[in-house]
Structure formats: C-alpha cells, structure tokens
Amino acid sequence: MVIKNWIERLGKMHRDRALALTRLECAELENVFALLLVGSFIGFPAPPSFIALELMPLMEKELAIFGRRAYDSKDMLGELLGVMGVD
C-alpha cells in the first residue's frame, strides 16, 4: 500500500511538471502566432493584409497576451528552466 501511494505521488508530480511545461509552451506559441500576424510592425514579413484582418477578431486573447508579454518581457529561458526545475 505504501509503495502504491509513493508511485501515485511520483506519477502526479511528473504529470504536474509536464502540464506546467505544456502550458508554458502553449503560451509561447500563442505569442509567436500573434507576432507572425502583426510582424509587419517590427519588420517581419507578414501574411497578406486581408488574411490578417480576417483573423484579428479571432485573436483577441492572443493580442492581449502579446501586449502583456511585450510589457513584461521576461526571460523566457529562465522561465523554462524554472519550470523544468533546473537551478
């Protein structure tokens, strides 16, 4: 019974760590997607404007994330290593 509890806790710990890493990766991919659509503001080649304009109303969350990330501008490598538990 003790071993079963220990194995369950170990599995939960690994799931939590994997979930945190997946959430971090998802947030970064949303940021990249927003950057690709509005990249013309900083000089990146952008998709045709009619495609970007059609996608803009669907990107309210991504644009909010994009603005927040630009405001915070955290160290992405440090955040990733923190999630992975590297000191």
C-alpha positions as CSV (number, residue, x, y, z in Angstrom):
1,M,0.0,0.0,0.0
2,V,2.8,2.4,0.8
3,I,4.6,1.6,-2.4
4,K,1.4,2.2,-4.4
5,N,0.9,5.6,-2.7
6,W,4.5,6.5,-3.4
7,I,4.1,5.6,-7.1
8,E,0.9,7.6,-7.4
9,R,2.5,10.7,-5.9
10,L,5.5,10.3,-8.2
11,G,3.2,10.0,-11.2
12,K,1.2,13.1,-10.1
13,M,4.5,15.0,-9.7
14,H,5.6,14.1,-13.2
15,R,2.2,15.0,-14.7
16,D,2.2,18.4,-12.9
17,R,5.6,19.2,-14.3
18,A,4.7,18.1,-17.8
19,L,1.4,20.1,-17.6
20,A,3.3,23.2,-16.5
21,L,5.8,22.8,-19.3
22,T,3.0,22.3,-21.8
23,R,1.2,25.4,-20.6
24,L,4.4,27.4,-20.9
25,E,4.9,26.1,-24.4
26,C,1.3,26.9,-25.4
27,A,1.6,30.5,-24.2
28,E,4.8,30.9,-26.2
29,L,3.2,29.5,-29.3
30,E,0.3,32.0,-28.9
31,N,2.9,34.7,-28.7
32,V,4.7,33.5,-31.8
33,F,1.3,33.3,-33.7
34,A,0.4,36.9,-32.8
35,L,3.9,38.0,-33.7
36,L,3.6,36.4,-37.2
37,L,0.3,38.2,-37.8
38,V,1.3,41.6,-36.6
39,G,5.0,41.2,-37.5
40,S,4.9,43.9,-40.1
41,F,5.0,46.4,-37.3
42,I,8.6,45.3,-36.4
43,G,9.7,44.4,-39.9
44,F,8.9,40.8,-40.2
45,P,7.3,39.6,-43.5
46,A,3.6,39.5,-42.8
47,P,0.8,37.5,-44.4
48,P,-1.4,39.3,-46.8
49,S,-3.3,42.0,-45.0
50,F,-6.8,40.7,-45.9
51,I,-5.9,37.4,-44.1
52,A,-4.5,39.2,-41.1
53,L,-7.6,41.4,-40.9
54,E,-9.9,38.4,-41.1
55,L,-8.0,36.7,-38.2
56,M,-7.8,39.8,-36.0
57,P,-11.3,39.4,-34.4
58,L,-10.5,35.8,-33.6
59,M,-7.2,36.8,-31.9
60,E,-8.4,38.9,-29.1
61,K,-6.8,36.6,-26.5
62,E,-3.5,36.3,-28.4
63,L,-3.2,40.1,-28.8
64,A,-3.8,40.6,-25.1
65,I,-1.0,38.0,-24.4
66,F,1.2,39.7,-27.0
67,G,0.8,43.1,-25.3
68,R,1.3,41.6,-21.9
69,R,4.4,39.8,-22.9
70,A,5.8,42.9,-24.5
71,Y,5.1,44.8,-21.3
72,D,6.6,42.2,-19.0
73,S,9.4,41.0,-21.4
74,K,10.5,38.2,-19.0
75,D,13.5,36.0,-19.6
76,M,11.9,33.0,-21.5
77,L,14.9,30.8,-20.9
78,G,14.9,31.5,-17.2
79,E,11.2,30.7,-17.0
80,L,11.6,27.5,-18.9
81,L,14.5,26.3,-16.7
82,G,12.4,27.2,-13.7
83,V,9.5,25.0,-14.8
84,M,12.0,22.2,-15.5
85,G,13.5,22.5,-12.0
86,V,17.0,23.4,-13.1
87,D,18.8,25.6,-10.5
